[in-house]
Amino acid sequence: MDIRTGNPSDPFAIPGHPLSILRQENRAIETFLGGDFAGHVGRLQEADSPELRMLLLEDVRTLMQVGNHYRRIEALMLPILEAQGHVAAARVLQAVHRDVLRMIRDLDDDLRRTDAEAPVLLEFIAFLVRDIEMVIRQEREVYTA
């Protein structure tokens, strides 16, 4: 049901609807960021170790799956936005997607470097998480516009 209008045809409530799936994926991303990933990052604040770096590299592999989510958005939602005249919003979302994916790849590279210091990694991770959360907020705004 559409909470704004009481309409039972709310696409977010229809199982399998692209908007419903995209919302579920965003929730899964948020759950991951606030769960295992946050726990590993918290441990990095306390002490760095090769074992912890391996756990963080596994987390990065999981984060790389966000690229699939972004590709679905770009294939399903951005053409609709552009057709409705929201070309700038579509372009900004694409650019931010590219930036986040680049940051994930950079984090992967940095975690593999033995000379990458934990404080630098933590600062970079904070920027990455902030940007992922920003994309999720932007997507929510686009879906409800």
C-alpha positions in Angstrom: 0.0 0.0 0.0 1.3 3.5 -0.9 1.7 5.2 2.5 1.2 8.6 0.8 -2.1 7.8 -0.9 -3.4 4.6 0.6 -3.2 3.1 -3.0 -2.8 -0.7 -2.9 -0.7 -0.6 -6.1 2.4 0.8 -4.4 5.2 -0.7 -6.5 7.4 -1.1 -3.3 4.8 -3.5 -2.0 4.6 -5.7 -5.1 7.0 -8.7 -4.7 9.4 -8.8 -7.7 8.7 -5.2 -8.8 12.0 -3.5 -9.7 11.5 -0.8 -7.2 10.8 -3.4 -4.5 13.9 -5.3 -5.4 16.1 -2.1 -5.5 14.8 -1.1 -2.0 15.5 -4.6 -0.7 19.0 -4.4 -2.1 19.6 -1.1 -0.4 18.5 -2.5 2.9 20.8 -5.4 2.5 23.7 -3.0 1.8 22.8 -1.0 4.9 22.6 -4.1 7.0 26.0 -5.3 5.7 27.6 -1.9 6.4 26.2 -1.8 9.9 27.0 -5.4 10.6 30.0 -7.5 9.8 31.8 -4.7 8.0 31.3 -2.3 10.8 32.6 -4.9 13.2 35.7 -5.5 11.2 36.3 -1.8 10.9 35.9 -1.4 14.6 38.5 -4.1 15.2 40.9 -2.3 12.8 40.6 0.8 15.1 41.9 -1.3 17.9 44.6 -3.3 16.2 45.7 -4.2 12.7 46.6 -7.8 11.7 47.0 -9.9 8.6 44.0 -11.9 9.6 41.8 -8.8 10.0 43.0 -7.5 6.6 41.8 -10.8 5.1 38.4 -10.4 6.7 38.3 -6.8 5.3 39.3 -8.0 1.9 36.3 -10.5 2.0 34.1 -7.6 3.0 35.4 -5.6 0.0 34.5 -8.5 -2.3 31.0 -8.4 -0.9 30.9 -4.6 -1.4 31.9 -5.1 -5.0 28.5 -6.7 -5.5 27.1 -3.2 -5.2 28.1 -2.8 -8.8 25.4 -5.2 -9.9 22.9 -3.1 -8.0 24.2 0.1 -9.7 24.0 -1.6 -13.1 20.3 -2.5 -12.5 19.5 1.1 -11.5 21.3 2.5 -14.5 19.4 0.0 -16.8 16.0 0.3 -15.3 15.7 3.7 -13.6 17.9 6.1 -15.4 16.3 5.8 -18.8 12.9 6.6 -17.1 14.4 9.6 -15.3 15.9 10.9 -18.5 12.6 10.4 -20.4 10.9 12.5 -17.7 13.5 15.3 -18.1 15.6 14.5 -15.1 18.8 14.2 -17.2 21.1 15.9 -14.7 19.9 13.7 -11.8 20.6 10.6 -13.9 24.1 11.8 -14.8 24.9 12.7 -11.2 23.8 9.2 -10.0 25.9 7.5 -12.7 28.9 9.6 -11.7 28.5 8.8 -8.0 28.1 5.1 -8.9 31.4 5.2 -10.7 33.1 7.0 -7.9 31.9 4.5 -5.3 33.0 1.5 -7.4 36.4 3.1 -7.9 36.7 3.7 -4.1 35.9 0.0 -3.5 38.6 -1.1 -5.9 41.0 1.4 -4.3 40.2 0.0 -0.8 40.9 -3.5 -2.1 44.3 -2.3 -3.4 45.1 -0.5 -0.2 44.2 -3.5 2.0 46.7 -5.6 0.1 49.5 -3.1 0.6 51.6 -3.9 3.7 52.6 -0.3 4.1 49.0 1.0 4.2 48.5 2.2 7.8 45.3 1.6 9.7 44.5 5.2 10.4 44.7 6.0 6.6 42.5 3.0 5.8 40.0 3.9 8.5 39.7 7.5 7.1 39.2 6.1 3.5 36.6 3.6 4.7 34.7 6.4 6.5 34.5 8.3 3.2 33.5 5.2 1.3 30.7 4.3 3.7 29.5 8.0 3.7 29.4 7.9 -0.1 27.5 4.6 -0.2 25.0 5.9 2.3 24.7 9.1 0.2 23.9 7.0 -2.9 21.2 5.1 -1.0 19.6 8.4 0.1 19.8 9.8 -3.5 18.2 6.6 -4.8 15.3 6.9 -2.3 14.7 10.5 -3.4 14.7 9.4 -7.1 12.3 6.5 -6.4 9.8 8.7 -4.6 10.0 11.7 -6.9 
